[in-house]
């Protein structure tokens, strides 16, 4: 049940409880008004009866002997009225306790319903964020995925076009993953790729976009490079990370990277063209051997 349905359900339940509380309050008010009016009548009758009771003793004696039937009837009526008043007060007290208990239950239910709705809203928001994260990020390495990378690159190229700037794209294919899979299985290959992503991220510069764009392929886009030499140095740092002597070996088989570089606006003028140009350069680097870098202009 979605949030709108939950809100409608909770609102309906709370409205019903509120209506019952209002009805109970109105009933209680009516009961109080009835008892108040009745007590006023009781006071009037009591005053009249007291007047009869204050008559001379002979009259009272006659009344006790049945000589004054009117006074006897008034006393009987007073006794019955007092019994009725007592019953009415007991009913009023019972009604008050019931209304107070019901109000407490309704308040507790309202607080519980509000807590459920708030928790459901948080859960759904967290779920939406998780889905958005799954849509935009790679499930294994937690890097942006190819779709998100394409959107970012499209925006970066549009901005560079307006500002007469440059955008560089490095297409990185990690070599040696197939051997790890054959020797140790896919789990070890996945562990390898997670560590590769961590090391690539460590040398990526602020403002760079690093993404996983294939089973063993990564891409890095940067808007800071003013010339091809900067991109070549960045590619060199990425390659060095795969065999950094200060860190444990990635695998018991050689791991390298073939990196192709494309440059906007020299090599292409849109996202698809830039990715294609970098991919062509990567294949040229692969043909040259493990751990090579190639520019698209030279590859062509």
SEGU-236522 format. One record per residue (C-alpha): x, y, z; residue number from 1. Coordinates in steps of 0.1 Angstrom, whole numbers, plus 5000, padded with zeros to 4 digits. Layout:
X_Y_Z_num
X_Y_Z_NUM;
...
This chain:
X_Y_Z_num
5000_5000_5000_1;
5016_5033_4989_2;
5020_5064_5009_3;
4989_5081_4995_4;
4967_5051_5004_5;
4982_5049_5038_6;
4975_5086_5044_7;
4940_5082_5032_8;
4934_5052_5054_9;
4949_5068_5085_10;
4930_5100_5079_11;
4897_5081_5076_12;
4904_5062_5108_13;
4914_5093_5127_14;
4884_5112_5114_15;
4861_5084_5125_16;
4876_5085_5160_17;
4874_5122_5161_18;
4837_5120_5151_19;
4831_5095_5179_20;
4849_5117_5204_21;
4828_5147_5194_22;
4796_5126_5197_23;
4807_5115_5231_24;
4814_5150_5242_25;
4780_5162_5229_26;
4764_5133_5248_27;
4782_5142_5279_28;
4772_5179_5276_29;
4736_5169_5271_30;
4737_5146_5301_31;
4752_5174_5322_32;
4726_5198_5310_33;
4698_5173_5318_34;
4711_5166_5353_35;
4716_5204_5360_36;
4680_5211_5350_37;
4668_5182_5369_38;
4687_5193_5400_39;
4671_5227_5398_40;
4637_5211_5398_41;
4648_5189_5426_42;
4658_5220_5446_43;
4624_5236_5440_44;
4606_5204_5451_45;
4628_5201_5481_46;
4621_5237_5491_47;
4584_5230_5488_48;
4587_5198_5508_49;
4608_5215_5535_50;
4580_5240_5538_51;
4556_5211_5545_52;
4580_5196_5570_53;
4583_5228_5589_54;
4546_5228_5597_55;
4535_5224_5634_56;
4542_5191_5650_57;
4505_5183_5650_58;
4504_5186_5613_59;
4535_5164_5610_60;
4519_5139_5633_61;
4488_5139_5612_62;
4508_5134_5581_63;
4526_5104_5596_64;
4493_5089_5605_65;
4479_5095_5571_66;
4460_5126_5581_67;
4478_5147_5554_68;
4479_5126_5522_69;
4493_5155_5501_70;
4524_5158_5523_71;
4530_5121_5523_72;
4528_5120_5485_73;
4553_5149_5483_74;
4577_5130_5505_75;
4573_5098_5485_76;
4579_5119_5453_77;
4610_5134_5469_78;
4624_5100_5478_79;
4619_5087_5443_80;
4634_5119_5428_81;
4665_5115_5450_82;
4668_5079_5439_83;
4665_5090_5403_84;
4690_5118_5408_85;
4715_5093_5424_86;
4710_5069_5394_87;
4715_5098_5370_88;
4747_5109_5387_89;
4760_5073_5386_90;
4752_5072_5349_91;
4769_5106_5344_92;
4800_5094_5362_93;
4801_5062_5342_94;
4797_5082_5309_95;
4825_5105_5319_96;
4849_5076_5327_97;
4840_5060_5294_98;
4845_5092_5274_99;
4879_5098_5291_100;
4890_5062_5285_101;
4879_5064_5249_102;
4897_5097_5244_103;
4929_5082_5258_104;
4926_5052_5235_105;
4919_5075_5205_106;
4949_5097_5214_107;
4971_5067_5216_108;
4958_5053_5183_109;
4963_5087_5167_110;
4999_5088_5179_111;
5005_5052_5167_112;
4990_5060_5133_113;
5011_5091_5130_114;
5042_5071_5139_115;
5033_5044_5113_116;
5028_5070_5086_117;
5060_5088_5094_118;
5079_5055_5094_119;
5063_5044_5062_120;
5072_5077_5046_121;
5108_5073_5057_122;
5109_5037_5045_123;
5095_5047_5011_124;
5119_5076_5008_125;
5148_5053_5016_126;
5135_5028_4991_127;
5133_5055_4964_128;
5168_5066_4972_129;
5180_5030_4970_130;
5163_5025_4937_131;
5177_5057_4924_132;
5211_5046_4936_133;
5207_5012_4918_134;
5196_5030_4887_135;
5226_5053_4886_136;
5253_5031_4902_137;
5270_4998_4896_138;
5259_4972_4921_139;
5294_4957_4924_140;
5318_4986_4927_141;
5293_5013_4937_142;
5307_5035_4910_143;
5283_5054_4886_144;
5271_5032_4858_145;
5273_5037_4821_146;
5239_5054_4819_147;
5247_5080_4846_148;
5282_5085_4831_149;
5266_5092_4797_150;
5242_5118_4813_151;
5271_5135_4831_152;
5293_5135_4800_153;
5265_5150_4779_154;
5262_5178_4803_155;
5299_5183_4805_156;
5302_5185_4768_157;
5274_5210_4765_158;
5290_5232_4792_159;
5324_5230_4775_160;
5308_5239_4742_161;
5294_5271_4757_162;
5325_5280_4775_163;
5349_5269_4747_164;
5364_5244_4771_165;
5377_5208_4768_166;
5366_5174_4780_167;
5388_5143_4781_168;
5375_5107_4782_169;
5396_5077_4792_170;
5383_5043_4783_171;
5400_5017_4805_172;
5399_4980_4799_173;
5414_4959_4828_174;
5435_4931_4814_175;
5439_4898_4832_176;
5404_4894_4846_177;
5397_4864_4824_178;
5427_4845_4838_179;
5415_4853_4874_180;
5381_4840_4866_181;
5394_4808_4850_182;
5418_4801_4879_183;
5397_4812_4909_184;
5362_4818_4898_185;
5339_4848_4894_186;
5339_4857_4931_187;
5376_4864_4930_188;
5372_4884_4898_189;
5346_4905_4915_190;
5368_4911_4944_191;
5395_4922_4920_192;
5372_4946_4902_193;
5361_4961_4936_194;
5398_4968_4945_195;
5406_4981_4910_196;
5376_5006_4914_197;
5389_5017_4948_198;
5424_5023_4935_199;
5411_5042_4904_200;
5390_5063_4926_201;
5420_5071_4948_202;
5439_5088_4920_203;
5409_5104_4903_204;
5410_5142_4906_205;
5382_5163_4922_206;
5356_5170_4895_207;
5365_5138_4875_208;
5337_5113_4868_209;
5348_5077_4872_210;
5323_5049_4862_211;
5321_5013_4854_212;
5309_5009_4819_213;
5314_4972_4812_214;
5322_4939_4828_215;
5359_4947_4830_216;
5358_4983_4816_217;
5359_5017_4833_218;
5356_5052_4820_219;
5369_5084_4834_220;
5358_5119_4821_221;
5375_5151_4832_222;
5369_5187_4824_223;
5401_5200_4839_224;
5426_5188_4813_225;
5438_5216_4791_226;
5459_5194_4768_227;
5465_5158_4759_228;
5496_5156_4781_229;
5475_5160_4812_230;
5453_5131_4801_231;
5484_5110_4794_232;
5497_5116_4829_233;
5463_5108_4844_234;
5463_5075_4824_235;
5498_5067_4837_236;
5486_5072_4873_237;
5457_5048_4867_238;
5480_5021_4852_239;
5505_5025_4881_240;
5478_5019_4906_241;
5472_4984_4893_242;
5507_4974_4902_243;
5515_4998_4930_244;
5545_4983_4950_245;
5532_4998_4983_246;
5499_4978_4980_247;
5492_4941_4979_248;
5492_4925_4945_249;
5457_4925_4929_250;
5461_4888_4919_251;
5486_4860_4914_252;
5484_4867_4876_253;
5495_4899_4858_254;
5469_4927_4859_255;
5472_4956_4835_256;
5451_4981_4816_257;
5446_4992_4781_258;
5436_5029_4780_259;
5422_5048_4751_260;
5419_5086_4752_261;
5395_5109_4734_262;
5394_5147_4736_263;
5366_5172_4730_264;
5362_5190_4707_265;
5391_5175_4686_266;
5379_5139_4684_267;
5341_5142_4687_268;
5314_5167_4695_269;
5289_5146_4716_270;
5287_5119_4742_271;
5283_5090_4718_272;
5311_5102_4696_273;
5334_5107_4725_274;
5328_5072_4739_275;
5332_5057_4704_276;
5365_5076_4699_277;
5379_5065_4733_278;
5368_5029_4726_279;
5387_5029_4693_280;
5418_5043_4710_281;
5415_5016_4737_282;
5415_4988_4711_283;
5446_5004_4695_284;
5463_5004_4730_285;
5453_4967_4734_286;
5468_4958_4701_287;
5501_4975_4712_288;
5503_4952_4743_289;
5494_4952_4779_290;
5495_4984_4799_291;
5495_5007_4769_292;
5478_5041_4763_293;
5466_5054_4729_294;
5450_5086_4718_295;
5422_5085_4693_296;
5439_5109_4669_297;
5469_5086_4668_298;
5448_5054_4667_299;
5429_5067_4636_300;
